[in-house]
């Protein structure tokens, strides 16, 4: 099977990651759901196994603040160079600071 994509969601229970795998021969998808506690948002990176996870783990790290242990490069992809390190725009408690600019 191959990793198609992954989805990160901030829920009331914690951070959910949905890993979507495709079994192309059968035309089937499988999804594995993982719940990560908000108090310690860490999980092992799957990038060493599925290189396709590289960018999506970087995005989830940048936008939700999930740490992927063992990821080779969690450098931001989407936010500006001066973006505050402790602000995660896809978190439920995020408040935009656009009005301050």
C-alpha positions as a Markdown table, in Angstrom:
| # | Residue | x | y | z |
|---|---|---|---|---|
| 1 | Unk | 0.0 | 0.0 | 0.0 |
| 2 | Unk | 1.1 | 3.6 | -0.5 |
| 3 | Unk | 0.5 | 6.6 | 1.7 |
| 4 | Unk | -1.9 | 8.9 | -0.2 |
| 5 | Unk | -2.0 | 11.7 | 2.4 |
| 6 | Unk | -2.7 | 12.4 | 6.0 |
| 7 | Unk | -5.0 | 14.8 | 7.7 |
| 8 | Unk | -4.5 | 16.6 | 11.0 |
| 9 | Unk | -7.4 | 17.9 | 13.0 |
| 10 | Unk | -7.7 | 19.7 | 16.4 |
| 11 | Unk | -10.6 | 18.1 | 18.2 |
| 12 | Unk | -11.9 | 18.5 | 21.7 |
| 13 | Unk | -10.4 | 15.1 | 22.6 |
| 14 | Unk | -6.9 | 15.9 | 21.2 |
| 15 | Unk | -5.1 | 16.1 | 17.9 |
| 16 | Unk | -6.3 | 13.5 | 15.4 |
| 17 | Unk | -4.1 | 12.3 | 12.5 |
| 18 | Unk | -5.9 | 10.4 | 9.8 |
| 19 | Unk | -3.4 | 8.4 | 7.7 |
| 20 | Unk | -4.9 | 7.5 | 4.3 |
| 21 | Unk | -3.4 | 4.6 | 2.5 |
| 22 | Unk | -4.3 | 3.4 | -1.0 |
| 23 | Unk | -4.3 | -0.3 | -2.1 |
| 24 | Unk | -4.2 | 0.4 | -5.8 |
| 25 | Unk | -4.6 | -3.2 | -7.0 |
| 26 | Unk | -8.0 | -3.4 | -5.4 |
| 27 | Unk | -8.9 | 0.3 | -5.7 |
| 28 | Unk | -9.4 | 0.5 | -2.0 |
| 29 | Unk | -8.5 | 3.1 | 0.7 |
| 30 | Unk | -7.7 | 2.4 | 4.3 |
| 31 | Unk | -7.6 | 5.1 | 7.0 |
| 32 | Unk | -5.8 | 4.7 | 10.3 |
| 33 | Unk | -6.8 | 7.2 | 13.0 |
| 34 | Unk | -4.4 | 8.2 | 15.8 |
| 35 | Unk | -5.3 | 10.5 | 18.7 |
| 36 | Unk | -2.5 | 12.5 | 20.3 |
| 37 | Unk | -3.0 | 14.3 | 23.6 |
| 38 | Unk | -2.8 | 18.1 | 23.5 |
| 39 | Unk | -0.6 | 18.2 | 26.6 |
| 40 | Unk | 2.2 | 16.4 | 24.7 |
| 41 | Unk | 1.5 | 16.5 | 21.0 |
| 42 | Unk | 4.2 | 14.1 | 19.8 |
| 43 | Unk | 4.2 | 11.1 | 17.6 |
| 44 | Unk | 6.9 | 9.1 | 15.7 |
| 45 | Unk | 7.4 | 10.3 | 12.1 |
| 46 | Unk | 6.4 | 7.9 | 9.4 |
| 47 | Unk | 8.7 | 9.7 | 7.0 |
| 48 | Unk | 11.5 | 7.1 | 7.4 |
| 49 | Unk | 9.0 | 4.4 | 6.1 |
| 50 | Unk | 6.9 | 6.6 | 3.7 |
| 51 | Unk | 8.9 | 9.5 | 2.2 |
| 52 | Unk | 5.6 | 10.9 | 1.0 |
| 53 | Unk | 4.8 | 11.9 | 4.6 |
| 54 | Unk | 7.6 | 14.5 | 4.6 |
| 55 | Unk | 5.6 | 17.6 | 3.5 |
| 56 | Unk | 2.4 | 16.7 | 5.2 |
| 57 | Unk | 4.1 | 16.1 | 8.6 |
| 58 | Unk | 5.9 | 19.4 | 8.1 |
| 59 | Unk | 2.5 | 21.1 | 7.5 |
| 60 | Unk | 0.9 | 19.5 | 10.6 |
| 61 | Unk | 3.9 | 20.5 | 12.7 |
| 62 | Unk | 3.7 | 24.1 | 11.4 |
| 63 | Unk | 0.0 | 24.6 | 11.5 |
| 64 | Unk | -1.0 | 22.4 | 14.5 |
| 65 | Unk | 2.2 | 22.2 | 16.6 |
| 66 | Unk | 2.5 | 18.4 | 16.4 |
| 67 | Unk | 6.1 | 17.2 | 16.9 |
| 68 | Unk | 7.1 | 14.3 | 14.7 |
| 69 | Unk | 9.9 | 12.5 | 16.4 |
| 70 | Unk | 12.5 | 11.3 | 13.9 |
| 71 | Unk | 11.4 | 13.6 | 11.0 |
| 72 | Unk | 14.5 | 14.8 | 9.1 |
| 73 | Unk | 13.5 | 18.4 | 8.6 |
| 74 | Unk | 10.5 | 20.1 | 10.3 |
| 75 | Unk | 11.2 | 23.5 | 8.6 |
| 76 | Unk | 8.1 | 25.5 | 7.9 |
| 77 | Unk | 6.5 | 25.4 | 4.5 |
| 78 | Unk | 3.6 | 27.9 | 4.6 |
| 79 | Unk | 4.1 | 30.6 | 7.1 |
| 80 | Unk | 6.5 | 33.6 | 6.8 |
| 81 | Unk | 10.0 | 33.6 | 8.2 |
| 82 | Unk | 8.9 | 36.0 | 11.0 |
| 83 | Unk | 5.9 | 33.8 | 12.0 |
| 84 | Unk | 5.9 | 33.3 | 15.9 |
| 85 | Unk | 7.0 | 29.8 | 16.8 |
| 86 | Unk | 4.2 | 29.3 | 19.4 |
| 87 | Unk | 1.3 | 30.3 | 17.1 |
| 88 | Unk | -0.5 | 27.4 | 15.3 |
| 89 | Unk | -3.2 | 28.7 | 12.9 |
| 90 | Unk | -5.2 | 25.4 | 12.7 |
| 91 | Unk | -5.6 | 25.0 | 16.4 |
| 92 | Unk | -9.1 | 25.6 | 17.9 |
| 93 | Unk | -7.7 | 28.2 | 20.3 |
| 94 | Unk | -5.9 | 30.2 | 17.7 |
| 95 | Unk | -6.7 | 33.9 | 17.6 |
| 96 | Unk | -5.6 | 35.9 | 14.6 |
| 97 | Unk | -3.4 | 38.8 | 15.3 |
| 98 | Unk | -4.1 | 40.5 | 12.0 |
| 99 | Unk | -5.9 | 43.4 | 13.7 |
| 100 | Unk | -2.6 | 44.3 | 15.5 |
| 101 | Unk | -0.7 | 44.8 | 12.2 |
